[in-house]
Amino acid sequence: KPKMIYQLEHRNCPISPRLQKLLAREVAKVSRHLPNMAVDLPKLTIFLKHTTHVKQYHCQINLTLPKKILRVVFQSERLEHCLVVSFKTLFIELSKYQNLHFRGSSKYPHHETIRAI
């Protein structure tokens, strides 16, 4: 059963085998962090573009989830650096989303045991 829809778009930047491995590893990591969604599958869209006049790579990652779209945009001179920083930022946003919308998947579900100060 698929856990997520994944789409990759790229313009003016070739995808090397090393970059494909990096993308596959990061997409698998995102898929592992997602909670089980019964109704709507999350959609992960990665858009990569190389602008020749400023010689920079542009990376935009959109993760469409119920109630919210998480969007990360980053630019760098190296494509790998651009992807790594974008995915790190996406994981920070995803953890905020999970804490807000999926409290039932918490490691500590019973908060009555926490002492009041």
C-alpha positions as CSV (number, residue, x, y, z in Angstrom):
1,K,0.0,0.0,0.0
2,P,1.6,3.3,-1.0
3,K,2.1,5.9,1.7
4,M,2.8,8.9,-0.4
5,I,2.6,10.3,-4.0
6,Y,6.0,11.5,-5.2
7,Q,6.7,13.8,-8.1
8,L,10.1,15.2,-9.3
9,E,10.4,18.0,-11.8
10,H,13.7,19.4,-13.0
11,R,14.8,22.0,-15.5
12,N,18.3,22.7,-16.8
13,C,19.9,20.4,-14.2
14,P,20.8,16.8,-14.9
15,I,20.1,14.2,-12.2
16,S,23.2,12.1,-11.5
17,P,23.0,8.6,-10.0
18,R,24.5,10.0,-6.8
19,L,21.7,12.6,-6.6
20,Q,19.1,9.9,-7.3
21,K,20.3,8.0,-4.3
22,L,20.2,11.1,-2.2
23,L,16.6,11.8,-3.3
24,A,15.5,8.2,-2.8
25,R,17.0,8.2,0.8
26,E,15.3,11.5,1.7
27,V,12.0,10.6,0.2
28,A,12.0,7.3,2.1
29,K,12.8,9.3,5.3
30,V,9.8,11.6,4.7
31,S,7.6,8.6,4.1
32,R,8.7,7.0,7.4
33,H,7.9,10.2,9.3
34,L,4.4,10.5,7.9
35,P,1.6,9.1,10.0
36,N,-0.8,6.7,8.4
37,M,-3.4,8.7,6.5
38,A,-6.7,6.8,5.8
39,V,-8.4,9.2,3.4
40,D,-5.9,11.4,1.5
41,L,-2.4,10.3,0.5
42,P,0.2,13.1,1.1
43,K,1.8,14.4,-2.1
44,L,5.5,15.3,-2.2
45,T,6.6,17.5,-5.1
46,I,10.2,18.4,-5.7
47,F,11.0,21.1,-8.2
48,L,14.7,21.7,-9.2
49,K,15.8,24.4,-11.5
50,H,19.2,25.8,-12.5
51,T,19.3,29.4,-13.4
52,T,22.2,30.1,-15.7
53,H,22.4,33.9,-15.5
54,V,23.1,33.8,-11.7
55,K,24.5,30.2,-11.6
56,Q,22.4,29.0,-8.8
57,Y,20.2,26.0,-8.2
58,H,16.6,26.6,-7.0
59,C,14.9,23.9,-5.0
60,Q,11.2,24.0,-4.0
61,I,9.7,21.1,-2.0
62,N,5.9,21.0,-1.5
63,L,4.4,18.4,0.9
64,T,0.6,18.5,0.6
65,L,-1.0,17.2,3.8
66,P,-4.5,17.3,5.2
67,K,-5.3,20.9,6.4
68,K,-1.9,22.3,5.2
69,I,0.7,22.5,2.5
70,L,4.3,22.5,3.8
71,R,6.5,24.5,1.4
72,V,10.3,24.9,1.5
73,V,12.3,27.0,-0.9
74,F,16.1,27.3,-1.0
75,Q,18.8,28.5,-3.4
76,S,22.4,27.5,-3.5
77,E,25.4,27.2,-5.8
78,R,25.5,23.4,-5.3
79,L,22.5,21.2,-6.0
80,E,23.3,18.6,-3.3
81,H,23.6,21.3,-0.7
82,C,20.4,22.8,-1.8
83,L,18.5,19.5,-1.5
84,V,20.0,18.6,1.9
85,V,19.1,22.0,3.5
86,S,15.7,21.9,1.9
87,F,14.9,18.5,3.4
88,K,16.2,19.4,6.8
89,T,13.9,22.4,6.8
90,L,11.0,20.2,5.6
91,F,11.6,17.8,8.6
92,I,11.4,20.7,11.0
93,E,8.1,21.9,9.5
94,L,6.8,18.3,9.4
95,S,7.6,17.8,13.1
96,K,5.7,21.0,13.9
97,Y,2.8,19.8,11.8
98,Q,2.7,16.4,13.6
99,N,2.8,18.0,17.0
100,L,-0.1,20.2,16.2
101,H,-2.4,17.8,14.2
102,F,-1.4,14.3,15.4
103,R,-1.1,14.4,19.1
104,G,-2.3,10.8,19.3
105,S,0.9,9.6,17.8
106,S,2.9,11.0,20.6
107,K,5.5,8.9,22.4
108,Y,3.8,9.9,25.7
109,P,0.0,9.6,25.0
110,H,-1.1,9.9,28.7
111,H,-0.3,13.3,29.9
112,E,-2.0,12.8,33.3
113,T,1.2,11.2,34.6
114,I,3.2,14.4,34.1
115,R,3.5,16.2,37.5
116,A,2.2,19.7,37.7
117,I,4.7,22.3,39.0
